[in-house]
Each structure stands twice: as structure tokens, then as C-alpha cells.
């Protein structure tokens, strides 16, 4: 079941193991833990159709985090300009 935790919640399993869920976590949890968290008011159930939070792709950078627009073709493939056999 998909839930979003609104506050920290510790779920104790029958084996007495404890799983800690932090406030703000959104994702799929076992039904037993999700139902207990919702009943305790620590989480809200999300519909299965709710898409997970989108991750943004990091900007392309060169080594040393330099912007990609500084790259020159010869810098990326240094032997491209050489003609003939390399010895």
C-alpha cells in the first residue's frame, strides 16, 4: 500500500523488530505497517494511481562540474584531429 508519513512513526512487528518511518517519506509499505500508521494518524493512504514524486535529471557537466557548453570536440576526443597511424 502507498502512504505518505506526516510524522515520524515506529512500527513494531510481531517479532518485536521495529521499523522507523520518517516524516515526509512517501512510498510503498507493507499493508500491516501502512494500516497501523494510518490508524495512528501518522500517515495518509495514497491511491495507487498517485505517481511517485518526480526526480529531476541533473544538468550535464564536465569533470570538475564545469558547464558542458565549455567542451570542445577536440577536448572530448583528443586524437580526432590526428591523421595517419599513431605510433
C-alpha positions as CSV (number, residue, x, y, z in Angstrom):
1,X,0.0,0.0,0.0
2,X,1.2,3.5,-0.8
3,X,1.3,6.0,2.0
4,X,2.8,9.4,2.9
5,X,4.0,9.8,6.5
6,X,3.1,13.1,8.1
7,X,5.1,12.5,11.2
8,X,7.8,10.0,12.4
9,X,6.3,6.6,13.1
10,X,7.9,3.4,14.5
11,X,6.1,0.2,13.6
12,X,6.6,-2.8,15.8
13,X,6.3,-6.2,14.1
14,X,5.1,-9.4,15.7
15,X,8.8,-10.5,16.0
16,X,9.3,-7.3,18.1
17,X,11.5,-5.8,15.4
18,X,10.9,-2.1,14.8
19,X,10.9,-0.2,11.5
20,X,11.2,3.6,11.7
21,X,9.4,5.7,9.1
22,X,10.4,9.3,8.9
23,X,8.0,12.2,8.4
24,X,7.8,13.1,4.7
25,X,8.5,9.6,3.4
26,X,6.2,8.7,0.6
27,X,6.2,5.2,-0.9
28,X,5.0,1.6,-0.7
29,X,5.0,-0.1,2.7
30,X,3.6,-3.5,3.8
31,X,-0.1,-3.4,4.3
32,X,0.2,-4.2,8.0
33,X,2.5,-1.2,8.7
34,X,0.5,1.1,6.4
35,X,-2.8,0.4,8.1
36,X,-1.4,0.8,11.6
37,X,0.3,4.1,10.6
38,X,-3.0,5.4,9.1
39,X,-4.9,4.3,12.2
40,X,-2.4,6.1,14.5
41,X,-2.8,9.2,12.4
42,X,0.9,9.2,11.3
43,X,0.3,8.6,7.6
44,X,-2.3,9.1,4.9
45,X,-3.0,6.4,2.3
46,X,-2.3,7.4,-1.3
47,X,-4.2,6.0,-4.2
48,X,-2.2,3.5,-6.4
49,X,-2.8,5.9,-9.3
50,X,-0.8,8.7,-7.5
51,X,2.5,8.9,-9.3
52,X,5.6,9.0,-7.2
53,X,7.5,12.3,-6.8
54,X,9.4,13.0,-10.0
55,X,13.1,13.1,-9.8
56,X,14.8,15.7,-11.9
57,X,17.8,14.8,-14.1
58,X,21.0,16.6,-13.0
59,X,22.4,19.0,-15.5
60,X,25.2,17.6,-17.7
61,X,28.6,18.8,-16.6
62,X,32.2,18.1,-17.4
63,X,34.7,16.8,-14.9
64,X,35.1,19.3,-12.1
65,X,31.4,20.4,-12.6
66,X,32.3,22.7,-15.5
67,X,29.3,23.5,-17.7
68,X,29.0,21.2,-20.8
69,X,28.9,24.2,-23.2
70,X,32.6,24.8,-22.5
71,X,33.5,21.5,-24.1
72,X,35.1,21.5,-27.5
73,X,35.0,18.4,-29.7
74,X,38.8,18.0,-29.6
75,X,38.8,18.2,-25.8
76,X,36.4,15.2,-25.7
77,X,38.2,13.2,-28.4
78,X,41.8,14.4,-28.4
79,X,43.0,12.0,-31.2
80,X,40.3,13.0,-33.6
81,X,42.4,15.7,-35.3
82,X,45.4,13.4,-35.9
83,X,45.7,11.8,-39.3
84,X,47.5,8.6,-40.0
85,X,48.7,6.0,-37.7
86,X,49.6,6.9,-34.2
87,X,52.9,5.5,-33.1
